[in-house]
C-alpha cells in the first residue's frame, strides 16, 4: 500500500506526540494521538502495539488484544507483537494461549529477554516446572542489567525453594536500580522464610524499605476531614489483589460475610490484575456494600478514590506480597490504617497504624519492638476459618489399613528449607515403617536435591512421594492419605494447617519467637492441642516420633477433629467479626479523641 509522503510525515509527527503525551501521563490525549496515527497509517505496526500496551495498562484488555492482532495481521512474524499479545492473554486468564504466544515470540527472536521472562512467569503460574527455571535463567543471561528480569529470576528460584540464590538475585536487582521498590519488597518477603535471618535484622530491612520508598509520601499527606463522631456507622475499606480463588479468602470471606452492616459499611478495593473474577469474587461482591475496581488506577488515583469514599479505616490484606498497593497506604488516604492476615510481618511504614494478631502469635511484649504498627491482639484467635464447601468426608486413619505411618507436608514449597528436609528425614529414620508425602511443584533438579538430603540421613528415596501441583479438590483428597502433617519452620503453614485439621489430620509444629513462626500453631492452641507444638527442633522430632507410635490417639483425632473445629472459635465467624468490629471501633474512637492525628503524617 502506497502512502503519500505528507501523510507519512504527519503520522510520524503524531506518533512522536503520542509518545510524549504518554510519558507525561496524559493518557487520554495519548490514546487519541495513537488512534490518529493508526487512522493515518493503518499499517503502522509500532503505533498499534504501543496503543495496545497503553490500553493494557488501563486493563482494557479486549481493546488491547485487538490492537496487537491488527499488528500481527500486518506483520505476522514480529516477536514484539506476539509478546504483547501473550501479556494480554495472561491478564485475561488464558494461560495456555499466552504460553503459545510467548513461545512464538522467543522462536522468532531467541534473544528477546522480556519474552523469555514472560514465558517463564506464565509457565510457573500454569504449573509447569521443567522449563521454568531455564527460561528465567535465559532471560537473566540476556538482560543481566535489567532489574525486572533479574528480580523475576529470583522469584523463580524462590518458588523452587532456593532461597539463598533468590535473595542474591533480589539484592542484585536493587543494586541495578536503587529506586526499585518492587524488588525491595520481594527481598523483604524472601527474608521471612530464611532460617539464617534474625528478627531484628528483618525488622530493620522493613523499616529501611519504608524510610526510602513510603514514608516521604506519608509526610506530605493531607489532613483528614472525616466526621469524628465516635459511635457512628464506620466506613471500612479492604484492599487486596486476591479477591478471587486464593488461600487468604478462607479467612477474609467469613469476615466479609459476617459484618454487621448496621455498624460497618464495607468497601472492597479489588486490585487483581486479571480481567475477570471467579465464583469467589462474585460471592465477595455480594458481601460488600461497595465494590471498587482499582487495578487500572495509579496509587495516587486510588488514594484520591479512598478519600472521596470517606473511608474511616482502610485495611491492607497483602503486605509486601506481589501486587501490593502499599503506596496507596503510604499516601495516608484514611485516618486509620490496618494491616492484616496476608503478610506475616510489619510493613515498616509510618502510615500503617495497626497490625492485627493474637496473644499466641505475638505474645504481649515479645515482638512489639519489631513492628512500626501498634499490635492489636484479637481475643482468642487472630482469624476465623471457612472450610471448603466441597471438602471430602474424613476418611479412616490410613495407618490402620496399610500398617505404616504416612507423614505429609502440603505447604508452599518455599517454606521447606534444607534444614526442614533434614529434620523430616530424621523423623523417617526414627520411625522405620513410615513414609512422607511432600507436595512440591518443583523441577527435577530440585527433586534430586530433596532425595539427596534424605539419602544422607539413611532414608531410602522410595519412602518419599513428591506430589506435583493439583486442584484444591485433589489437594484435599491428598490430605486424606496422610496420618500426621509436619509443619515447616521457621515459617509456619496456616491455610494448610487448618485444612489438615479439618480433614482429621493432626499437625506437628515448631513455634519460634516471631509471628511467622507461631501464627499457624494458633489453630492448635485453640483446639487444645498444645502438646503438638514444640519449642525446639529436638522436641519437634520427639513429638512426631511419639505421635506416630500412638495409633489409638491418631484414630481418635481422625474421628473428632472436624467436630472440634466446628465447635471452636476458629469457625465462629460471627463471634470473631464482632470482636474485630470492636477493635475497629476502639481504633476509631482513639483517632476521634486525638484530633492532631488527622493532621500528622
Rosetta blueprint (number, residue, H / E / L):
1 X L
2 X L
3 X L
4 X L
5 X H
6 X H
7 X H
8 X H
9 X H
10 X H
11 X H
12 X H
13 X H
14 X H
15 X H
16 X H
17 X H
18 X H
19 X H
20 X H
21 X H
22 X H
23 X H
24 X L
25 X L
26 X L
27 X H
28 X H
29 X H
30 X H
31 X H
32 X H
33 X H
34 X H
35 X H
36 X H
37 X H
38 X H
39 X H
40 X H
41 X L
42 X L
43 X L
44 X L
45 X H
46 X H
47 X H
48 X H
49 X H
50 X H
51 X H
52 X H
53 X H
54 X H
55 X H
56 X H
57 X H
58 X L
59 X L
60 X L
61 X H
62 X H
63 X H
64 X H
65 X H
66 X H
67 X H
68 X H
69 X H
70 X H
71 X H
72 X H
73 X H
74 X H
75 X L
76 X L
77 X L
78 X L
79 X H
80 X H
81 X H
82 X H
83 X H
84 X H
85 X H
86 X H
87 X H
88 X H
89 X H
90 X H
91 X H
92 X L
93 X L
94 X L
95 X H
96 X H
97 X H
98 X H
99 X H
100 X H
101 X H
102 X H
103 X H
104 X H
105 X H
106 X H
107 X H
108 X H
109 X L
110 X L
111 X L
112 X L
113 X H
114 X H
115 X H
116 X H
117 X H
118 X H
119 X H
120 X H
121 X H
122 X H
123 X H
124 X H
125 X H
126 X H
127 X L
128 X L
129 X L
130 X L
131 X L
132 X H
133 X H
134 X H
135 X H
136 X H
137 X H
138 X H
139 X H
140 X H
141 X H
142 X H
143 X L
144 X L
145 X L
146 X L
147 X H
148 X H
149 X H
150 X H
151 X H
152 X H
153 X H
154 X H
155 X H
156 X H
157 X H
158 X H
159 X H
160 X L
161 X L
162 X L
163 X H
164 X H
165 X H
166 X H
167 X H
168 X H
169 X H
170 X H
171 X H
172 X H
173 X H
174 X H
175 X H
176 X H
177 X L
178 X L
179 X L
180 X L
181 X H
182 X H
183 X H
184 X H
185 X H
186 X H
187 X H
188 X H
189 X H
190 X H
191 X H
192 X L
193 X L
194 X L
195 X L
196 X L
197 X L
198 X L
199 X H
200 X H
201 X H
202 X H
203 X H
204 X H
205 X H
206 X H
207 X H
208 X H
209 X H
210 X H
211 X H
212 X H
213 X H
214 X H
215 X H
216 X H
217 X H
218 X H
219 X H
220 X L
221 X L
222 X L
223 X L
224 X L
225 X L
226 X L
227 X L
228 X L
229 X L
230 X L
231 X L
232 X L
233 X L
234 X E
235 X E
236 X E
237 X E
238 X E
239 X E
240 X E
241 X L
242 X L
243 X L
244 X L
245 X L
246 X L
247 X L
248 X L
249 X H
250 X H
251 X H
252 X H
253 X H
254 X H
255 X H
256 X H
257 X H
258 X H
259 X L
260 X L
261 X L
262 X L
263 X L
264 X E
265 X E
266 X E
267 X E
268 X E
269 X E
270 X E
271 X L
272 X L
273 X L
274 X L
275 X L
276 X L
277 X L
278 X L
279 X H
280 X H
281 X H
282 X H
283 X H
284 X H
285 X H
286 X H
287 X H
288 X L
289 X L
290 X E
291 X E
292 X E
293 X E
294 X L
295 X L
296 X L
297 X L
298 X L
299 X H
300 X H
301 X H
302 X H
303 X H
304 X H
305 X H
306 X H
307 X H
308 X H
309 X L
310 X L
311 X L
312 X L
313 X E
314 X E
315 X E
316 X E
317 X L
318 X L
319 X L
320 X L
321 X L
322 X L
323 X L
324 X L
325 X L
326 X H
327 X H
328 X H
329 X H
330 X H
331 X L
332 X L
333 X L
334 X L
335 X L
336 X E
337 X E
338 X E
339 X E
340 X L
341 X L
342 X L
343 X L
344 X L
345 X L
346 X L
347 X L
348 X L
349 X L
350 X L
351 X L
352 X L
353 X L
354 X E
355 X E
356 X E
357 X E
358 X L
359 X L
360 X L
361 X L
362 X L
363 X L
364 X L
365 X L
366 X L
367 X L
368 X H
369 X H
370 X H
371 X L
372 X L
373 X L
374 X E
375 X E
376 X E
377 X E
378 X L
379 X L
380 X L
381 X L
382 X L
383 X L
384 X L
385 X L
386 X L
387 X L
388 X L
389 X L
390 X L
391 X L
392 X L
393 X L
394 X L
395 X L
396 X L
397 X L
398 X L
399 X H
400 X H
401 X H
402 X H
403 X L
404 X L
405 X E
406 X E
407 X E
408 X E
409 X E
410 X L
411 X L
412 X L
413 X H
414 X H
415 X H
416 X L
417 X L
418 X H
419 X H
420 X H
421 X H
422 X H
423 X H
424 X H
425 X H
426 X H
427 X H
428 X H
429 X H
430 X H
431 X L
432 X L
433 X L
434 X E
435 X E
436 X E
437 X E
438 X E
439 X E
440 X L
441 X L
442 X L
443 X L
444 X H
445 X H
446 X H
447 X H
448 X H
449 X H
450 X H
451 X H
452 X H
453 X H
454 X H
455 X H
456 X H
457 X L
458 X L
459 X L
460 X L
461 X H
462 X H
463 X H
464 X E
465 X E
466 X E
467 X E
468 X L
469 X L
470 X L
471 X L
472 X H
473 X H
474 X H
475 X H
476 X H
477 X H
478 X H
479 X H
480 X L
481 X L
482 X L
483 X L
484 X E
485 X E
486 X E
487 X L
488 X L
489 X L
490 X L
491 X L
492 X L
493 X L
494 X L
495 X H
496 X H
497 X H
498 X H
499 X H
500 X H
501 X H
502 X H
503 X L
504 X L
505 X L
506 X E
507 X E
508 X E
509 X E
510 X E
511 X L
512 X L
513 X L
514 X L
515 X H
516 X H
517 X H
518 X L
519 X H
520 X H
521 X H
522 X H
523 X H
524 X H
525 X H
526 X H
527 X L
528 X L
529 X L
530 X H
531 X H
532 X H
533 X E
534 X E
535 X L
536 X L
537 X H
538 X H
539 X H
540 X H
541 X H
542 X H
543 X H
544 X H
545 X H
546 X H
547 X H
548 X H
549 X L
550 X L
551 X H
552 X H
553 X H
554 X H
555 X H
556 X H
557 X H
558 X H
559 X H
560 X H
561 X H
562 X H
563 X H
564 X H
565 X H
566 X H
567 X H
568 X L
569 X H
570 X H
571 X H
572 X L
573 X H
574 X H
575 X H
576 X H
577 X H
578 X H
579 X H
580 X H
581 X H
582 X H
583 X H
584 X H
585 X H
586 X H
587 X H
588 X H
589 X H
590 X H
591 X H
592 X H
593 X H
594 X L
595 X H
596 X H
597 X H
598 X H
599 X L
600 X L
601 X L
